Amino acid sequence: MKNIAIFASGAGSNAQKIIDHFKQSAIARVTLIVCNKPGAGVLQIAEKEGIEAILIDKEQFFHSDRYVQELQQRQIDLVVLAGFLWKVPANLVQAFSNRIINIHPALLPRYGGKGMYGHFVHEAVINAKDAESGITIHYVNEKYDDGATILQERCVVLPDDTPASLAAKIQVLEHTWYPVIVERLLS
């Protein structure tokens, strides 16, 4: 049985879909939620699902090996970023090389990088009058949104789409594909 750690900063809708996907799995289970934001919805999901959660300290996250050691002690096989807004430090990337993945709400390499998340991405896509958007699931390296692409899925951007309506389309893609890709990587 493989162990998944989900890192999240917000409401946790992708985390919930992954947790649900693996509830009856013989392959893997979500054993840890890591959060950087007190009061984030994902912490309530962890409590409701009976999954251990840790609230990380910024100084220790970026300037020590504490969390690398915690993940290793818990025998984490895959780290899944699900709306986690901090850049992953090099020591964690190196310790879990090709075992940290992220989902981005656009077709990378466009609309990636520092500050490009959520509605900022959707506004940029709409302002550029792009005909399509989508999701990119990728490996995490030392740079924002730069690791090798695992999967891209697309959706049409209509002329009357708003950031909110585009976000809804993107969320459907995220909820459909992220659990499937996590399972493929662990199989």
Phi, psi and chi 1 to 4 in degrees:
 res  aa     phi    psi   chi1   chi2   chi3   chi4
   1 MET       -  124.9 -177.6   72.2   81.5      -
   2 LYS   -88.4  150.7  -56.2  -87.5  177.9   88.6
   3 ASN  -109.4  130.2  -64.6  -45.1      -      -
   4 ILE  -111.1  133.5  -58.2  165.5      -      -
   5 ALA  -110.5  129.4      -      -      -      -
   6 ILE  -106.3  126.5  -62.3  176.8      -      -
   7 PHE  -101.8  124.7  -77.4   45.9      -      -
   8 ALA  -146.0  153.8      -      -      -      -
   9 SER  -118.2   -8.6  -59.3      -      -      -
  10 GLY  -128.3 -140.3      -      -      -      -
  11 ALA   -64.3  -33.6      -      -      -      -
  12 GLY    91.2   23.9      -      -      -      -
  13 SER   -65.0  -39.5   69.5      -      -      -
  14 ASN   -68.1  -38.9  -84.5  -47.7      -      -
  15 ALA   -58.8  -44.8      -      -      -      -
  16 GLN   -60.8  -42.7 -175.8   68.9   66.6      -
  17 LYS   -63.3  -39.0  -68.7  -65.3 -177.7 -174.3
  18 ILE   -69.4  -44.5  -67.0  165.9      -      -
  19 ILE   -56.3  -49.3  -68.7  163.9      -      -
  20 ASP   -59.6  -42.2  -68.5  -14.2      -      -
  21 HIS   -60.2  -36.2 -175.8   85.8      -      -
  22 PHE   -99.4    4.5  -73.2   98.7      -      -
  23 LYS   -57.2  -41.8  -86.8 -174.2 -178.5  163.6
  24 GLN  -106.4   16.2  -53.4  -60.2  -36.5      -
  25 SER   -79.7  145.0  173.2      -      -      -
  26 ALA   -95.6   -4.0      -      -      -      -
  27 ILE   -91.2  -48.4  -63.8  166.7      -      -
  28 ALA  -155.7  168.4      -      -      -      -
  29 ARG  -150.0  153.0   62.5 -156.1  161.6  117.3
  30 VAL   -82.4  118.0  176.1      -      -      -
  31 THR  -112.0   -8.4   57.1      -      -      -
  32 LEU  -154.1  136.9 -177.2   65.9      -      -
  33 ILE  -112.6  129.2  -59.7  -68.7      -      -
  34 VAL  -115.8  126.6  177.1      -      -      -
  35 CYS  -134.0  148.3 -175.4      -      -      -
  36 ASN  -112.9    8.7   62.4  -30.5      -      -
  37 LYS  -134.5  107.1 -161.4  170.2  163.1 -168.1
  38 PRO   -56.2  138.0  -19.1   28.8      -      -
  39 GLY    84.6   -0.5      -      -      -      -
  40 ALA   -64.4  144.3      -      -      -      -
  41 GLY   -57.1  -31.7      -      -      -      -
  42 VAL   -61.9  -27.2   73.0      -      -      -
  43 LEU   -69.3  -35.8  -65.5  171.7      -      -
  44 GLN   -68.0  -36.8  -66.3  159.7    7.2      -
  45 ILE   -62.6  -45.8  -69.6  170.4      -      -
  46 ALA   -57.8  -45.2      -      -      -      -
  47 GLU   -62.9  -46.5 -174.4  176.6  -14.2      -
  48 LYS   -61.4  -36.8  175.3 -172.9   73.5  149.0
  49 GLU   -89.5   -3.7  -62.6  -69.1  -12.3      -
  50 GLY    70.5   32.3      -      -      -      -
  51 ILE  -105.9  133.5  -62.1  169.7      -      -
  52 GLU   -60.1  139.4 -177.0 -178.6    5.6      -
  53 ALA  -129.9  142.7      -      -      -      -
  54 ILE  -125.8  137.9   56.2  174.7      -      -
  55 LEU   -97.2  118.1 -167.9   59.2      -      -
  56 ILE   -88.7  149.9   56.4  174.4      -      -
  57 ASP   -94.0  129.3  172.9   77.0      -      -
  58 LYS   -59.3  -46.5 -169.5  171.2 -167.8  171.6
  59 GLU   -59.6  -47.3 -175.5   66.6   25.2      -
  60 GLN   -69.7  -33.9  -70.7 -173.7   14.1      -
  61 PHE   -62.4  -43.8 -173.2   66.2      -      -
  62 PHE   -91.7  -18.0  -72.2  107.3      -      -
  63 HIS  -129.5   22.1  -58.4  -67.1      -      -
  64 SER  -153.0  174.4   80.3      -      -      -
  65 ASP  -100.9   11.4  -78.0  -29.0      -      -
  66 ARG   -52.6  -48.6  174.8 -178.6  170.0 -167.7
  67 TYR   -77.8  -29.0  -62.0  110.0      -      -
  68 VAL   -59.6  -47.3  170.6      -      -      -
  69 GLN   -63.8  -41.0  -68.2  167.0    1.5      -
  70 GLU   -61.9  -42.9  -73.7 -154.5   29.8      -
  71 LEU   -65.6  -41.0  -66.8  172.4      -      -
  72 GLN   -65.8  -42.3  -70.4  169.5  -25.7      -
  73 GLN   -61.9  -33.2  -72.6  167.3   -0.2      -
  74 ARG   -85.7    4.1  -72.1  173.9  169.4   83.6
  75 GLN    53.9   48.6  -60.4  179.7  -48.0      -
  76 ILE   -73.6  128.6  -63.1  -59.9      -      -
  77 ASP   -93.9  -31.3  -64.2  -69.8      -      -
  78 LEU  -145.4  131.8 -173.8   67.0      -      -
  79 VAL  -101.9  124.6  174.0      -      -      -
  80 VAL  -115.0  115.5  177.3      -      -      -
  81 LEU   -85.3  125.5  -53.1 -175.2      -      -
  82 ALA  -132.8   79.6      -      -      -      -
  83 GLY    76.7   35.9      -      -      -      -
  84 PHE   -94.4  120.8 -174.3   70.7      -      -
  85 LEU   -97.0    0.0  -61.2 -178.6      -      -
  86 TRP   -94.1  146.2  -72.5   -5.6      -      -
  87 LYS   -67.9  136.5 -173.8  176.0  174.2 -171.8
  88 VAL   -78.1  126.7  177.6      -      -      -
  89 PRO   -68.5  155.6   20.6  -26.2      -      -
  90 ALA   -57.0  -37.9      -      -      -      -
  91 ASN   -63.9  -36.6   63.1  -22.3      -      -
  92 LEU   -72.8  -41.8 -171.8   54.6      -      -
  93 VAL   -59.5  -43.8  170.2      -      -      -
  94 GLN   -69.3  -40.8  -70.4  158.4    7.4      -
  95 ALA   -66.7  -29.1      -      -      -      -
  96 PHE  -120.5   45.2  -73.3   83.2      -      -
  97 SER   -54.7  127.1  179.8      -      -      -
  98 ASN    57.8   25.7  -71.2  -38.2      -      -
  99 ARG  -131.6   20.1  -67.1 -170.6  -62.0  141.1
 100 ILE  -126.8  125.9  -54.5  174.5      -      -
 101 ILE  -125.4  158.3   63.4  170.9      -      -
 102 ASN  -136.6  157.2 -176.1   43.1      -      -
 103 ILE  -119.5  131.3 -170.0  161.9      -      -
 104 HIS  -118.1  137.6 -173.1   75.3      -      -
 105 PRO   -84.9   43.0   33.5  -36.7      -      -
 106 ALA  -161.3  173.1      -      -      -      -
 107 LEU   -91.3   92.2  -61.0  170.6      -      -
 108 LEU   -61.2  148.4  -67.3  174.1      -      -
 109 PRO   -84.6   -1.1   31.1  -34.8      -      -
 110 ARG   -73.1  143.5  -61.7 -168.1   70.1 -175.0
 111 TYR    61.9   34.8  -47.9  112.0      -      -
 112 GLY  -112.1  175.5      -      -      -      -
 113 GLY   108.0  179.7      -      -      -      -
 114 LYS   -57.3  131.3 -174.7  172.5  173.4   64.8
 115 GLY    82.8   -4.6      -      -      -      -
 116 MET   -97.4   91.3  -69.6  -55.2  -74.4      -
 117 TYR  -149.8  159.4   61.2   90.2      -      -
 118 GLY    49.8 -133.0      -      -      -      -
 119 HIS   -63.5  -24.5   73.2  -82.2      -      -
 120 PHE   -62.5  -39.4  -62.2  112.5      -      -
 121 VAL   -67.3  -47.7  173.0      -      -      -
 122 HIS   -64.8  -38.8  -53.0  -47.8      -      -
 123 GLU   -61.2  -42.8  -73.7  171.7    1.1      -
 124 ALA   -63.7  -41.7      -      -      -      -
 125 VAL   -62.4  -46.8  168.2      -      -      -
 126 ILE   -66.9  -43.1  -72.2  168.9      -      -
 127 ASN   -63.6  -30.1  -70.2  -20.7      -      -
 128 ALA   -81.2   -5.8      -      -      -      -
 129 LYS    58.3   37.2  -61.5 -171.2  179.4   -7.9
 130 ASP   -66.7  146.1  -73.9   -1.2      -      -
 131 ALA   -83.4  -17.3      -      -      -      -
 132 GLU  -146.6  157.9   66.4  177.6    6.3      -
 133 SER  -140.1 -162.3 -171.2      -      -      -
 134 GLY   161.7 -156.1      -      -      -      -
 135 ILE  -124.0  154.1   59.8  168.1      -      -
 136 THR  -129.5  122.5  -56.5      -      -      -
 137 ILE  -101.4  126.9  -60.5  171.7      -      -
 138 HIS  -145.6  160.2   63.6   92.4      -      -
 139 TYR   -72.3  152.7  -71.4  104.6      -      -
 140 VAL   -99.4  131.9  172.1      -      -      -
 141 ASN  -123.0 -161.5   63.9   17.2      -      -
 142 GLU   -75.7   -7.4  -74.8   88.1   -7.9      -
 143 LYS  -112.4  152.3  -60.8  176.2 -169.1  164.9
 144 TYR   -61.4  128.4  -82.3  111.5      -      -
 145 ASP    53.1   37.7  -57.6  -37.0      -      -
 146 ASP  -116.1  -15.7 -177.3   67.1      -      -
 147 GLY   -68.1  165.6      -      -      -      -
 148 ALA   -56.7  137.6      -      -      -      -
 149 THR   -74.3  134.3  -63.6      -      -      -
 150 ILE   -98.4  -43.0  -61.3  164.8      -      -
 151 LEU  -156.6  140.7  173.8   87.1      -      -
 152 GLN  -125.9  136.1  -74.0 -171.0  -40.2      -
 153 GLU  -127.8  143.9  -73.6  -66.0  -34.6      -
 154 ARG  -115.2  157.8  -67.9  168.2  159.6   69.5
 155 CYS  -141.5  156.8   64.7      -      -      -
 156 VAL   -79.4  140.5  172.7      -      -      -
 157 VAL  -104.0  115.7  179.3      -      -      -
 158 LEU   -85.5  155.2  -61.4  171.9      -      -
 159 PRO   -57.4  -29.2  -23.5   31.3      -      -
 160 ASP   -97.0    8.7   62.8  -15.1      -      -
 161 ASP   -65.2  145.1  -93.0  -34.2      -      -
 162 THR  -112.0  168.1   64.2      -      -      -
 163 PRO   -54.8  -37.1  -30.7   38.0      -      -
 164 ALA   -68.7  -42.9      -      -      -      -
 165 SER   -70.6  -35.2   66.7      -      -      -
 166 LEU   -67.6  -40.7 -178.9   54.0      -      -
 167 ALA   -57.9  -39.6      -      -      -      -
 168 ALA   -63.7  -41.5      -      -      -      -
 169 LYS   -64.5  -42.9  -67.7  178.7 -170.5 -179.2
 170 ILE   -63.9  -41.1  -63.7  -62.6      -      -
 171 GLN   -62.4  -36.4 -168.8  171.9   60.5      -
 172 VAL   -60.8  -44.5  168.5      -      -      -
 173 LEU   -62.7  -44.2  -67.3  175.1      -      -
 174 GLU   -59.1  -50.8  -69.8  174.4  -15.2      -
 175 HIS   -66.4  -29.7  -69.9  173.8      -      -
 176 THR   -75.0  -46.4  -59.3      -      -      -
 177 TRP   -95.3  -32.1  -73.4  101.3      -      -
 178 TYR   -62.2  -48.4 -147.8   13.5      -      -
 179 PRO   -60.3  -36.6  -21.9   32.6      -      -
 180 VAL   -64.5  -43.6  170.3      -      -      -
 181 ILE   -69.7  -39.2  -66.3  -56.5      -      -
 182 VAL   -57.2  -46.1  169.9      -      -      -
 183 GLU   -63.3  -43.4 -176.5  170.8  -17.6      -
 184 ARG   -59.3  -42.3  -84.0 -171.9 -154.7  161.6
 185 LEU   -67.2  -28.5  -68.3  173.9      -      -
 186 LEU   -92.6   -9.8  -69.1  170.8      -      -
 187 SER   -84.0      -  -65.4      -      -      -
